[in-house]
Amino acid sequence: MFEAILLTVSMAATPLLLAAIGELVVERSGVLNLGVEGMMIMGAVTGFGVALMTGNPFLGAFAAIIVGALFSLLFAFLTLTLVTNQVATGLALTLLGLGLSGMIGESFVGQPGVRLPRLDVPVLSELPIVGRLLFSQDLIFYVSVFLTLGVVWFLFYTKAGLTLRSVGDNHSSAHALGIKVVRIRYMAVLFGGACAGLAGAHLSLVYVPQWVENMTAGRGWIALALVVFASWRPLRVLAGAYLFGAVSIGQLHAQALGIGVPSQLLSALPYLATIIVLVLISRNRRLTMVNTPASLGRPFVPDR
């Protein structure tokens, strides 16, 4: 029973972790992309559709990454090249994704999905408790963990990571030093979009291997809150994703046990937890400002 709970928590946490770690890199570059939900839902419908038509869930996951990146490229072009408002553009991208995914996925409703298979490590997968949890998971789970560790290494142990952080902290000074601010932000936004697309694919190929309209159910917004909750630190994002995953799964088990609390309130627990965390963080200004990229959300035009 305990092992099964841990497995479901890891499945619930994986899309949150992927979307949040991608958004963390985007925000570290000084860009605020509120279109995560839209990119996730497009990744979900694309991954499901391609897997259904080809019978290959790996192709579905790859297609979801491409579509997420393309959606983020649209956001980057509007905000970085045309210098539109980042908040408004991100919200518009989310609305576009939700509407477009509903139209594309209309014929997929009720269709049996193609599940991404588990990768079993011989011998190790038979270990009690940790065996299935660590050595018998789907490919996207492993990608999410190694990607988080890779982001830690990139941001804090490489020159390229230092350059990206300098762009997020002061884009004017970075530009004066000859750093290609817009180019770096384009690459960061594309990375974030690819991660969001893969997060969506996990929902429709692993978590619930079928297509349901609006199946992201606000996870993109929770991922955005996770970045703030983690104060822009990758390992804290990892911990936060599993914490929120546990809350999501906890409310499902509470409903199954028949606890005398309205099911609607239990279903709202993940979002209520998000609000409470953000309120608590906002009360501590020092904690909020310590790692916040100083240029976050500020437009940059080289010739001004």
C-alpha positions as CSV (number, residue, x, y, z in Angstrom):
1,M,0.0,0.0,0.0
2,F,2.8,2.4,1.0
3,E,4.7,1.6,-2.2
4,A,1.6,2.2,-4.3
5,I,1.1,5.6,-2.7
6,L,4.7,6.6,-3.4
7,L,4.4,5.6,-7.0
8,T,1.3,7.6,-7.5
9,V,2.9,10.6,-5.8
10,S,5.9,10.4,-8.2
11,M,3.5,10.2,-11.2
12,A,1.6,13.3,-9.9
13,A,4.8,15.2,-9.2
14,T,6.6,14.5,-12.6
15,P,4.6,16.9,-14.8
16,L,4.8,19.6,-12.1
17,L,8.6,19.2,-11.8
18,L,9.1,19.3,-15.6
19,A,7.0,22.4,-16.2
20,A,8.4,24.2,-13.1
21,I,12.1,23.4,-13.9
22,G,11.6,24.7,-17.5
23,E,9.9,27.9,-16.2
24,L,12.7,28.4,-13.6
25,V,15.3,28.6,-16.4
26,V,13.0,31.0,-18.3
27,E,12.6,33.3,-15.3
28,R,16.3,33.1,-14.5
29,S,16.8,34.7,-17.9
30,G,14.5,37.5,-16.9
31,V,11.4,36.4,-18.8
32,L,8.0,35.8,-17.2
33,N,6.0,33.2,-19.2
34,L,2.5,32.7,-17.9
35,G,1.7,30.5,-20.9
36,V,2.9,27.3,-19.2
37,E,-0.7,25.9,-18.9
38,G,-1.3,26.5,-22.6
39,M,1.9,24.8,-23.6
40,M,1.2,21.8,-21.3
41,I,-2.2,21.2,-22.7
42,M,-0.9,21.4,-26.3
43,G,1.8,18.9,-25.3
44,A,-0.9,16.6,-23.8
45,V,-3.1,16.6,-26.9
46,T,-0.2,16.3,-29.3
47,G,1.5,13.5,-27.4
48,F,-1.8,11.6,-27.2
49,G,-2.7,12.1,-30.8
50,V,0.6,11.2,-32.3
51,A,0.9,8.1,-30.0
52,L,-2.6,7.0,-31.0
53,M,-2.0,7.4,-34.7
54,T,1.4,5.8,-34.8
55,G,1.1,3.4,-31.9
56,N,4.4,4.7,-30.6
57,P,4.3,6.7,-27.3
58,F,7.9,7.7,-27.6
59,L,7.1,9.5,-30.9
60,G,4.1,11.1,-29.0
61,A,6.4,12.4,-26.3
62,F,8.9,13.8,-28.9
63,A,6.0,15.5,-30.8
64,A,4.8,17.0,-27.5
65,I,8.3,18.5,-26.9
66,I,8.3,20.0,-30.4
67,V,4.8,21.5,-30.1
68,G,5.7,23.0,-26.7
69,A,8.8,24.5,-28.1
70,L,6.9,26.0,-31.1
71,F,4.3,27.5,-28.8
72,S,7.0,29.0,-26.7
73,L,8.7,30.3,-29.9
74,L,5.5,32.2,-30.6
75,F,5.6,33.7,-27.1
76,A,9.3,34.6,-27.6
77,F,8.7,36.3,-30.9
78,L,5.9,38.4,-29.5
79,T,7.6,39.4,-26.2
80,L,11.3,39.5,-27.2
81,T,11.1,40.7,-30.8
82,L,7.9,42.7,-30.9
83,V,8.3,43.6,-27.2
84,T,4.7,42.9,-26.2
85,N,3.6,42.8,-22.6
86,Q,4.8,39.5,-21.1
87,V,1.9,39.0,-18.7
88,A,-0.8,39.6,-21.3
89,T,1.0,37.5,-24.0
90,G,1.4,34.6,-21.6
91,L,-2.3,34.7,-20.6
92,A,-3.3,34.9,-24.3
93,L,-1.0,31.9,-25.0
94,T,-2.8,29.9,-22.3
95,L,-6.2,30.7,-23.6
96,L,-5.1,29.8,-27.1
97,G,-3.7,26.5,-26.0
98,L,-6.8,25.6,-24.1
99,G,-9.1,26.4,-27.0
100,L,-7.0,24.9,-29.7
101,S,-6.4,21.7,-27.7
102,G,-10.1,21.3,-27.2
103,M,-10.7,21.6,-31.0
104,I,-7.9,19.2,-31.9
105,G,-8.7,16.7,-29.3
106,E,-12.5,16.5,-29.9
107,S,-12.1,13.3,-31.9
108,F,-9.8,11.8,-29.3
109,V,-12.3,11.8,-26.4
110,G,-13.1,8.3,-25.3
111,Q,-10.3,6.7,-27.3
112,P,-8.0,4.2,-25.5
113,G,-4.6,5.7,-25.1
114,V,-1.1,4.2,-25.7
115,R,0.8,4.1,-22.4
116,L,4.5,4.9,-22.2
117,P,6.1,1.6,-20.9
118,R,8.1,1.3,-17.7
119,L,11.8,0.8,-17.9
120,D,12.7,-2.0,-15.5
121,V,16.3,-2.3,-14.2
122,P,17.1,-6.0,-13.7
123,V,17.4,-7.1,-10.0
124,L,17.2,-3.5,-8.7
125,S,13.5,-3.2,-9.7
126,E,12.8,-6.1,-7.4
127,L,14.1,-4.4,-4.2
128,P,11.3,-3.7,-1.6
129,I,9.8,-0.2,-1.7
130,V,12.6,1.6,-3.6
131,G,12.7,-1.0,-6.3
132,R,9.6,0.0,-8.2
133,L,9.9,3.7,-7.1
134,L,13.4,4.2,-8.5
135,F,14.2,1.4,-10.9
136,S,10.8,0.7,-12.6
137,Q,9.5,4.0,-13.9
138,D,8.7,5.5,-17.2
139,L,11.3,7.4,-19.3
140,I,9.8,10.8,-18.6
141,F,10.2,10.3,-14.8
142,Y,14.0,9.7,-15.3
143,V,14.2,12.7,-17.6
144,S,12.6,15.0,-15.1
145,V,15.1,14.0,-12.3
146,F,18.2,14.1,-14.5
147,L,17.0,17.4,-16.1
148,T,16.7,19.0,-12.6
149,L,20.2,17.9,-11.7
150,G,21.4,19.1,-15.1
151,V,19.8,22.5,-14.5
152,V,21.6,22.8,-11.2
153,W,24.9,22.0,-12.9
154,F,24.2,24.4,-15.8
155,L,23.1,27.4,-13.7
156,F,25.7,27.3,-10.9
157,Y,28.7,25.4,-12.4
158,T,29.0,26.6,-16.0
159,K,30.0,29.9,-17.7
160,A,26.8,29.7,-19.8
161,G,24.7,29.4,-16.7
162,L,26.4,32.4,-15.2
163,T,25.8,34.3,-18.4
164,L,22.1,33.4,-18.3
165,R,21.7,34.5,-14.7
166,S,23.5,37.8,-15.4
167,V,21.0,38.5,-18.2
168,G,18.1,37.9,-15.7
169,D,19.7,40.0,-13.0
170,N,20.7,43.0,-15.2
171,H,20.1,42.8,-18.9
172,S,21.4,46.4,-19.5
173,S,24.8,45.6,-17.9
174,A,24.9,42.2,-19.7
175,H,24.2,43.9,-23.1
176,A,27.0,46.5,-22.3
177,L,29.4,43.6,-21.9
178,G,28.5,42.3,-25.3
179,I,26.2,39.5,-24.2
180,K,23.4,38.7,-26.7
181,V,20.5,39.2,-24.3
182,V,17.7,38.4,-26.8
183,R,19.4,35.3,-28.2
184,I,19.9,33.9,-24.7
185,R,16.3,34.6,-23.7
186,Y,15.0,33.0,-26.9
187,M,17.0,29.8,-26.0
188,A,15.7,29.9,-22.4
189,V,12.1,30.3,-23.5
190,L,12.4,27.4,-26.0
191,F,13.8,25.2,-23.3
192,G,10.9,26.1,-21.0
193,G,8.4,25.4,-23.7
194,A,9.9,22.0,-24.5
195,C,9.8,21.0,-20.8
196,A,6.1,22.1,-20.6
197,G,5.2,20.1,-23.7
198,L,6.9,17.0,-22.2
199,A,5.0,17.6,-18.9
200,G,1.8,17.6,-20.9
201,A,2.8,14.4,-22.6
202,H,3.3,12.7,-19.3
203,L,-0.3,13.5,-18.3
204,S,-1.8,11.9,-21.4
205,L,0.7,9.1,-21.9
206,V,1.5,8.0,-18.3
207,Y,-0.6,9.7,-15.6
208,V,-3.9,9.2,-17.3
209,P,-3.3,7.5,-20.7
210,Q,-6.2,9.1,-22.5
211,W,-7.3,12.5,-23.7
212,V,-9.7,14.6,-21.6
213,E,-10.3,18.2,-22.4
214,N,-8.6,20.6,-20.0
215,M,-6.8,17.6,-18.4
216,T,-3.9,19.9,-17.2
217,A,-6.5,21.2,-14.6
218,G,-4.4,24.2,-13.5
219,R,-1.1,22.3,-13.2
220,G,0.6,25.0,-15.3
221,W,-0.3,27.6,-12.7
222,I,0.9,25.4,-9.8
223,A,4.2,25.0,-11.7
224,L,4.5,28.8,-11.9
225,A,3.8,29.0,-8.1
226,L,6.4,26.3,-7.5
227,V,9.1,28.4,-9.0
228,V,8.3,31.2,-6.5
229,F,7.9,28.7,-3.7
230,A,11.4,27.4,-4.4
231,S,12.8,30.9,-4.6
232,W,14.3,30.1,-8.1
233,R,16.4,27.2,-6.8
234,P,16.2,23.9,-8.8
235,L,16.5,21.4,-5.9
236,R,13.8,23.2,-4.0
237,V,11.6,22.9,-7.1
238,L,12.2,19.2,-7.0
239,A,11.2,19.0,-3.3
240,G,8.2,21.3,-3.9
241,A,6.9,19.3,-6.9
242,Y,6.8,16.1,-4.8
243,L,5.2,18.0,-1.9
244,F,2.4,19.3,-4.2
245,G,2.2,15.8,-5.8
246,A,1.6,14.3,-2.3
247,V,-1.1,16.8,-1.6
248,S,-2.8,16.0,-5.0
249,I,-2.7,12.2,-4.3
250,G,-3.6,12.7,-0.6
251,Q,-6.9,14.2,-1.5
252,L,-7.7,11.3,-3.8
253,H,-7.0,8.7,-1.1
254,A,-9.0,10.8,1.4
255,Q,-12.0,10.6,-1.0
256,A,-11.5,6.8,-1.4
257,L,-11.5,6.3,2.4
258,G,-14.8,8.2,2.6
259,I,-13.6,10.9,5.0
260,G,-16.6,13.1,5.9
261,V,-15.4,16.1,4.0
262,P,-17.1,17.4,0.8
263,S,-15.3,16.0,-2.3
264,Q,-15.2,19.4,-3.9
265,L,-13.2,20.7,-0.9
266,L,-10.8,17.8,-1.1
267,S,-10.3,18.3,-4.9
268,A,-9.5,22.0,-4.2
269,L,-6.7,21.1,-1.7
270,P,-3.8,21.4,-4.2
271,Y,-4.9,24.8,-5.3
272,L,-5.6,25.9,-1.7
273,A,-2.1,24.7,-0.7
274,T,-0.7,26.8,-3.6
275,I,-2.5,29.9,-2.4
276,I,-1.4,29.4,1.2
277,V,2.2,28.9,0.2
278,L,2.3,32.0,-1.9
279,V,0.7,34.1,0.9
280,L,3.3,32.8,3.4
281,I,6.2,33.6,1.0
282,S,4.9,37.0,0.2
283,R,4.9,37.9,3.9
284,N,8.7,37.4,4.0
285,R,10.1,40.0,1.6
286,R,13.7,39.0,2.2
287,L,12.9,35.4,1.2
288,T,11.1,36.6,-1.9
289,M,13.8,39.0,-3.1
290,V,16.9,36.9,-2.3
291,N,17.0,35.0,-5.6
292,T,14.4,36.9,-7.7
293,P,15.9,37.9,-11.0
294,A,16.1,41.7,-10.9
295,S,15.1,42.0,-14.6
296,L,12.2,39.5,-14.4
297,G,9.3,40.6,-16.6
298,R,11.1,43.8,-17.8
299,P,11.2,44.3,-21.6
300,F,14.6,44.7,-23.2
301,V,15.2,46.6,-26.5
302,P,18.9,46.9,-27.4
303,D,18.8,50.2,-29.2
304,R,17.1,52.1,-26.3
